[in-house]
């Protein structure tokens, strides 16, 4: 049985006109996940640095900024300036992942790298030891409510194997399609963090959903 996992609700799936209320209803989460998209890397526009600042004022929970953009270096800096506690950027659009990771960590924030569904874990094998987190997209980035792709389980297992000797403390996260029916299997493959959107905000009790997801991932 796992000692701990992290459940990080994604505000993209919350009622956008009631974000203050939504944040209050996820007090038992481990962090708040914010997707920052540019309409180019993926076909959607979501949040920006202003919301990071607003969430930091409203909640004591860490804020995790997931940058999905064609110019991650610029937007990562905006997220850091806004106070993000962790910043994740895509391997697919970053020209110098190690330099950007080192910059993020130099500010005291955690550095994460994300893999889209079509990207092989082998693309980050050379740099996996330099990151605090690897985030595996279980759906095509951009919109919530999609079903988890079956290929996600194998990618989680592969990242776990790659990190076992070089970075055993690596936080392996899954974003997209996480729900009660698959979180235990994802945890068994090596995932320890779960960015849950619809499976939290699509319920009557988001805090209750968080507790249930955490318990399932821990084999309870």
N, C-alpha and C positions, 0 to 999 in steps of 0.2 A: 504494500500500500504506500502511495506517495505521502510525503510529509506535508507538502504544500503545492498549490498551484495558484495561478493568478487569473482572475476574471476581470476583463477590461471592457466595459460596455462602450460601444461605438455610437456617438451622438448622431451620426448620419441617419440612424434608424429611429431617432426620437422625433416627436412632434416639433417641427421647427419653430412654431409659434409659442411653444411652452417649454423652452429649453431650461429655464430656471427651475420649473417644477420637475422636469425630467432629471436634472442633476440632484435635486433633493431626494428623489426616489431611488437613487443608486448609491446610498451612503455606505453600503456594505461591499462595494466594489474595491478592487485593489488599485485601480487607476482609471482614468477617463481617456478613451481613445478618440482622437480627432483626425479625420481624414482631410487633408488639404490637397485638393485637386485643381488642375489648371485648365481643363477642357481640351487638352492636347494629348498628354500622356494617357489619359483615359477620358471617355466622353461624358464628363460631368463637371460641374462647378460646385464646390461645397463650402468649406470654411476658410478663414484666414487668420492672421495674427491677432486681430482685434478680439476674436472669440477666445483665443488662448488666454488673453489678459482677463477677459470677463469671467471665464471659468476659474481661473486662479483666484480671483476675488471672491467667488461664490463658494468654492469647495476646497477643503484641505487635501483632497486626493491628488496624487501626482497626475500631471497631464502629459500624455504621450502624443506627439505630433507625427502623423504618418504622411510624409510628403510624397505625393504622386504627381510629379511634374517633369517637364522636359529640361528645366533649368534648376535642378535640385540645390545646387550650391547657393544660389541667391535666396531661394525660399527657406532653406534650412537656416540661414542666418536670420531671416525674419522671425522664424519660430523660436530660435534661441533668444533673440532680443525681447520677445514677448514673454519669456519665462518658462518655456517648455522644459519639463524634467527629463524627457527622452525624445530623441528625434530619429525617425526611421526614413531612409531614402531608398529609391529603387536602384538596383544594380544596372538595370537596362539603360538608364539615361545619365548615369554618372561617369564622368571622364576620369576621375581620380578617387576611387572609393577609400583608399587608405588615408589620403590627405584629408578628406572630408571627415572621416571617422575620428582621426586624431584631433581635428579642430573641434568637433562636437565635444569630445571628452575633455579637452583643455578648458572648456567652460564649466565643467562640473556636471554636464548632462550625460545621459547614457546614449550610446551610439548603436543604432540598429540598421540592418540592411534587409531589403525586401526582395523577394523573388516572385515574379508573376507566374501564372500557371504554366506557361510555355517555356520557362527558363529552367535549365538543368542545375541541380545543386553543384555540379562540377565547376560552374562559373565562379563560385566564391571559395573554392577549396584553398586557393593560395592565400586568402586574406581572412579566413574565418576566425583565426586567433586574435584578430584585432578588434572584434566587435563584442558588445555586451549582449546583443540580441540578433537573431535571424528571424525574420517574419516571412512565413510562407503564405502566399495568397491562395486560399482554397476556392476562389471564384475569380472570374475576370474582374479586374479593379474598376470601380466607378459607381456601382449601385448595390444597395443592400437587398436582402430577401432572396438571393440566389441559392441554389442547392450546392452543397460541397461536391467538388470534383473527386472522383474515386482515386485519381492519381496523387492526391494530397497525402494519403497515408504513406506511400512509398517515399515521397520526398521528405517527409518528417523523419522517417527511419534513416534515410541516407544522411541527412544533416546531423542527426544524432551520432551516427557512426563516424562521420568526419570530425566532429567536435570532441569525441570521447577522449582522445589522447592529447589534442592540441589546445582545447578550450573546454574542459569539462564543466565549467560553470556557465556556459553559454545558455542564455534564455531562448529556448525555441518556441516561437509563437505561431499561431494560426489565425488568420483573419479572413472571414467570409464563410458563411454556411455552417458555422458552429452551432450545434443544438444538443438537446438532451439525448438524441439518438446516436450521435457520433462522438461526443466528447470523450467518453471512456476509451474508445479505440484510439483516438488521436493521442491521448495521454499514454496509452500503452506503447505507442510508437516512439514516444520521447518528447512530445510537446508538453510544455509547462505553463504557457500563457495562452489565453484564449480571448480574442477580440469578438465579442458577441453583440450583435445588433438586434435583429428581429426577435431572437429567442429571449431577449431581456425586455426590450421596450414594447414588444408585441404581446405582453402578458399584463394581467391586472395588477400583479405585484412584482415590479422589477427587482426589488431586493430579495423577494422570495425566489425568483428565478435565478438570481446570482447564487444564492445559497444552494439551490438544487444542482446547478451546473457544477459548482465547486465540489459538492459531495460526490457526484457521479464521476468526475475526473479523478477523484481520490479513492475511488472504489468503495464508496460507502453506500 
